């Protein structure tokens, strides 16, 4: 669940990056930190633990990220630890990406296909989606062989299920709901 505080921090972080003309560098920082947090369950627990003192959390974050990220990003981490809000870091990073995408006219679309798409299929899919939406597309791809064939597309809260599994399920429902005479 997202908090208003996380959105406010993310907005301020995004706007400050724009003002300082370092938006792309900060976007890279966000990617790096997100990757580290995602790959380290221990770090996530460490940051959310009420038993760990503020200065220990700040020291750990500085040890990991100092010299690898922008001073603005270090400043954000210091503010979060000083105000005991470091547990919001992952949500702040997600909201930052949302603000970044809006700023650049990018929409994220999740595609789940039954098999790995080749480069030409991906290029054509992105091209068609950009034409339909009028926006730049950032495609998140996953493979789920259970779909049998076809794909599912998720744009925000809208899901378009064009999978063979879904079509078979619809057919089964129609056949079983029809009265047999």
N, C-alpha and C positions, 0 to 999 in steps of 0.2 A: 504494500500500500504506500502511496506517495504522500508526502507531507507538504504543506504549504511552505514550510521552512526550506525544504530541499529545493523546491521550485524557485524560491526567492534567491537562495545562494547561487543556483545554477544560472539564473537570469543575470545577476550581478557579475558573476564570473565571465559569462558570455559577453556582456556589454563592455566590461573592462578590457577584455581581450580585443574587441573591435576597436575601442578607443586607443589602445596601445599598438594597434596594427600587428598583432601577433596571433590572430585567430587561428590560422592554420597550424602554427606551432603548438598552441594550446589544445587544438583538436588532436594532435599527435600525443600530447601529454595524457589526455583523457583516454585515448586508446591504450597507451602503455599501462596506465594505472588500472584500467578496467581489466586488461589481460592478466595483470599480476593478481588482482583481487579474485578474479575468476579461477585462476590456477592454484591459489593458496587458501584453502579452507582455514588453515591455522591463522593466517593473517586476518581474515574476516572475523573469526572468533575473538582474536586478540583485540581488535579495534572495538568490538561490541561489548567486551567484558567490562562490567562495572568494577571488577576487582583490580584491574590494571590502572595505574595512576596516569593522569593527563601527560605529565612530562615523559613518562616511559613510552606512551603511544606516539607523542610528537618526535621523540628521539628515534624510534623505530622507523617512522615514515621518512624522516630526514635521512637516516642511514640508507634506506632503500632507494629513495628518489632524488636526493640532492645531486646536482651536476647532471641529472638525466632529464629534468623537466625545467620549464620556465620559472623564473622567480615568482611570477604571479601565482603559479600552481603551488609552489612552496608556501607562499603567503596564505593561500586558501587553506592548506592543510594545517598551518599554525593556528589560524583563526578557529577552525573546526575543533582542534584539540583543546585550545584554551577555553572554548565555550562548551566543552563536553558534547560536541555534535559530530564527532568523527564517525559515529554509526550511520550518519546520513550520507557519507561519502559516495557509496555506490549509487544511491538514488540521485544525488547531485550530478554525477557523471552521466547518468541516463537522461536526465532532463537537459543537461548541456547539449547532448547529441540532438535532442529534439529541437532545441532553439537553433542550433547550428544548421540542421536540415531545413527548418522553416526559412532561415536567413538566406540559404542558398537555393531554395525552391526544390528541395529533394524530398521524395517520399520513400519510405522503406516499404518494400513489399516482400512478403515471405512466400516462397514457392516450395511446395513439397511434391516431389515427383517419384514415380515408381522406379526410376533408374536415373543414373547420372546423365545430365544433359551435356552435350558436347559444346565447344566454344561457339560454333555457328548457331546452334539452337538458342543458346543464352543471348547472343548478340541480337538475334531476331526477336526473341521474347522481350528484351529490354526496349528495343526499337518500337515494337507494337504497344507496349505499356506506356512509353513516353508519349506516343501519339495519342493514345486514349485518355491519358491523365493530364497531359500538357505540362508535366513536371519531369525533372530529372529523376531517375530511378536508382535506388540502392537496393540491390537484390540479395536477399538472404536465402540460400538454397539448402534444402535437406532432402535426403533420399529415404523413402519408406516403401520397400518392396511389397508391403501388404496392400498398397493401392492397386496392384496388378498392372495397371497402365494409366496413362493420363497424368493429371496433376491437380493439386489444390493451390489456389491463390488466395492470400490474405492481404487485404489492404485496409489498414486500421481495424475496424470492427466488422468489416464485410469479408465473408468467405465465399469464394466461388469454387465449388467442388465439381471438377470435371474428371474425377477418377473413375476407372472401370469398377472399382469396389463400390462406389456410391451408386453408379448406374445399376449395377446388379442388385443392390439393396433396394433401390426404388422399384425395380422390376419385380422382385420377390414380394414386396409389400402390395403392389397392384394385383399380382396373381393370387396371393393369399386372401386379399380382401374381396375378391370377386366371388359372388355366390355361385356355387356349382349346382346345376340343375340336373 
